[in-house]
């Protein structure tokens, strides 16, 4: 299962770091077959890609089995 991690702004990156550690621990212990990818969204994305929600990130959301927004 492919999970997209979208940290966002504010406390989102901090929360998503903890969420990612929890997902990695569960995946390792239970063998869930999770694969994760992180994409920028919000102000970080705007600074990097010129848009708060780039076409590349939107395509990644559509292709993923799930997405978690910080």
C-alpha positions in Angstrom: 0.0 0.0 0.0 1.4 3.4 -1.0 0.9 6.2 1.5 1.6 9.9 0.5 2.8 12.1 3.4 2.0 15.8 3.0 3.5 17.7 6.0 2.0 21.1 5.1 2.7 24.2 7.2 2.8 25.2 10.9 3.2 22.2 13.2 2.4 19.8 10.3 6.1 18.8 9.6 6.6 18.0 13.3 3.4 16.0 13.6 4.1 14.2 10.3 7.6 13.2 11.5 6.1 11.5 14.5 3.3 9.9 12.4 5.9 8.6 9.9 7.9 7.0 12.8 4.8 5.4 14.1 3.8 4.0 10.6 7.4 2.7 10.1 7.3 0.9 13.4 3.9 -0.6 12.7 5.0 -1.6 9.2 8.2 -3.2 10.6 6.4 -5.1 13.4 3.3 -6.2 11.5 4.7 -6.4 7.9 1.9 -4.3 6.5 3.7 -3.6 3.2 3.4 0.1 3.5 5.5 2.3 1.2 5.6 6.0 1.9 6.5 9.1 -0.2 6.7 12.7 1.0 5.6 15.6 -1.1 5.6 19.3 -0.2 2.3 21.1 0.1 1.5 24.7 1.3 4.0 27.4 1.7 7.0 25.0 1.4 5.7 23.8 -1.9 5.1 27.3 -3.1 8.7 28.2 -2.3 10.0 25.1 -4.0 7.6 24.5 -6.9 5.8 27.8 -7.4 2.4 26.5 -6.2 0.9 25.4 -2.9 -0.4 22.3 -4.6 1.6 21.4 -7.7 0.4 19.2 -10.5 3.1 16.7 -9.5 1.8 16.5 -6.0 -1.8 16.3 -7.1 -0.9 13.4 -9.4 0.9 11.7 -6.5 -2.2 12.0 -4.4 -4.4 10.5 -7.1 -1.9 7.6 -7.6 -1.5 6.8 -3.9 -3.7 4.4 -1.9 -3.9 7.0 0.9 -2.6 10.4 1.9 -2.0 11.9 5.3 -2.0 15.7 5.6 -0.2 17.4 8.5 
